[in-house]
Amino acid sequence: MINGTIGQTGFIPHPTNHIEALNNGGGAPSMMMMVLAGQRKIPSTICITADTGSEEDCLLNTGERVTMTQFYNDVIEPLGIELGIKTYYVRGLDKNKKPLPSIMDKLRDGIIPGVPTYGSKGGQLKQGCTQKWKVRPIRQTLRKLEAKTARSALGLTMDEVERVRQHNDVKWHWVWWPLIELGLYRAGINETLEKMSIPYMIASQCDNCPHKNGPRWERTSQEKLQELAMIEAGLGGTQFFTPLRIPLLEAVPKMINKEQLTLPFCESGYCMT
């Protein structure tokens, strides 16, 4: 990673003070937004993929497993070149302008960096990972491109309108949901991308995300489950990656077998798209 970013052009100032961007998490909705931007059906001129460092076990619709870095290099960046969209792959920077360590590396060190794990005595930790590893690098990128104002397209679909939330913490940057405005559902999006031979992640999320439901845990590789179980065990038996609050390798079969109700997705439209 060079200066917190990998991209086809580096940080070349945008020609206008307002930037229309799309946030690409690698899932079908994000890839559909790239197609629509290339067709000029939505006004986004750049595509930003935030690197959390915790997407090492991504299952594609082709059956292949890749890391987010591989997916960006092999799919997102080449598609951006084909469609005429500048692409950026970015890690958030700290106050000293150095790239943040990955979420997974922090967890491996026994630190819970804003991940909303479930406590052994009930309750759930406050979520801060999205802000640091998703929102922050996107806004830092927009500022480096000299945006005075910016709007980001988020890949929520008609299947998940309940996740729509406007983020009003800063005046210069706001979000919108073009796939919902166009009335698109995931099933139709998947079909369109497959006809176009554009790969996509079946489920876009951090490997360790406590918002994963049974189907998402079922798609996790055994190797990654074993690693996450070891990380969870290292948290001292006080924090867990599932609401069952039992060791991960015991919890996942119960969630897959629907003994645990489906969890609500993370409210943030920046994740799981």
PEJOPE-V451282 format. One record per helix or strand of 2 or more residues. SS is the DSSP state (helix for helix, strand for strand). FROM is the first residue (numbers start at 1). LEN is the number of residues. If there is no record, write none. Layout:
BEGIN
SS;FROM;LEN, SS;FROM;LEN
END
This chain:
BEGIN
strand;5;3, strand;18;6, helix;28;11, strand;46;5, strand;58;3, strand;65;2, helix;68;16, strand;86;5, helix;103;6, strand;118;2, helix;129;16, strand;149;5, helix;158;6, strand;173;4, helix;178;4, helix;186;10, helix;214;5, helix;222;12, strand;239;2, helix;248;9
END
